[in-house]
Amino acid sequence: MVLGAFLIGAIMAESRELLKIERLIEPVRDLFSAIFFVAIGLMIDPSILLEYAWPIVVITLAVVLGKMLSCGMGASANSPSSSLPWA
């Protein structure tokens, strides 16, 4: 099945009618992506989320704060008026 999807993608990429094909396939793609995410959501057991609530909160906060810190450092290091030691 994966090989078939790859071949169809390769054929579509070379087609002159790519925009028309994409426009025709888009509703089907959206339908299957919605079905996929609903199916994955239905497989989650809510009791496990409650059981691991603290690790989920800690990891989420670490990721969000780490992203804010690293993006802030990168933005300040690349600003023209940067006087930071790592700039």
C-alpha positions in Angstrom: 0.0 0.0 0.0 2.9 2.4 0.8 4.5 1.7 -2.6 1.2 2.4 -4.3 0.8 5.7 -2.5 4.4 6.6 -3.4 3.8 5.8 -7.1 0.5 7.8 -7.2 2.3 10.7 -5.7 5.2 10.5 -8.2 2.8 10.3 -11.1 0.7 13.2 -9.8 3.8 15.3 -9.3 4.6 15.0 -13.0 1.1 15.7 -14.2 0.1 18.9 -15.9 -3.3 18.8 -14.2 -1.9 18.7 -10.7 -3.9 21.7 -9.4 -7.2 20.1 -10.7 -6.3 16.7 -9.2 -5.5 18.3 -5.9 -8.7 20.2 -5.9 -10.7 17.0 -6.6 -8.9 15.0 -4.0 -8.9 17.6 -1.2 -12.4 16.7 0.3 -11.5 13.0 0.4 -8.1 13.8 2.1 -9.8 16.0 4.7 -12.4 13.3 5.4 -9.7 10.6 5.9 -7.6 13.0 8.1 -10.6 13.7 10.3 -11.4 10.0 10.6 -7.8 9.3 11.5 -7.7 11.8 14.3 -11.1 10.8 15.7 -9.9 7.1 15.7 -6.7 8.0 17.5 -8.7 10.1 20.0 -11.0 7.3 20.7 -8.1 5.0 21.6 -7.0 7.3 24.5 -8.0 6.1 27.9 -9.0 9.1 30.0 -8.0 7.3 33.3 -4.4 7.2 32.1 -4.4 10.9 31.5 -5.6 11.4 35.1 -3.0 8.9 36.4 -0.2 10.7 34.7 -1.5 14.3 35.1 1.6 15.7 36.9 4.2 14.3 34.5 2.1 15.6 31.6 1.9 19.1 33.2 5.6 19.2 34.0 6.7 18.1 30.5 4.3 20.5 28.9 5.5 23.4 31.0 9.2 22.4 30.3 8.6 22.3 26.6 6.7 25.6 26.4 9.1 27.5 28.7 12.1 26.0 26.9 10.7 27.0 23.5 10.0 30.5 24.8 13.5 30.8 26.2 15.3 29.4 23.2 13.3 31.5 20.7 13.8 34.6 22.9 17.6 34.0 23.0 17.7 33.4 19.3 15.7 36.5 18.5 17.8 38.7 20.9 21.1 37.3 19.6 20.1 38.1 16.0 18.8 41.6 16.7 21.0 44.4 15.3 21.3 46.1 18.7 22.2 43.0 20.7 24.6 43.4 23.5 24.3 40.0 25.0 27.3 37.9 25.7 26.3 35.0 23.4 25.6 37.4 20.5 
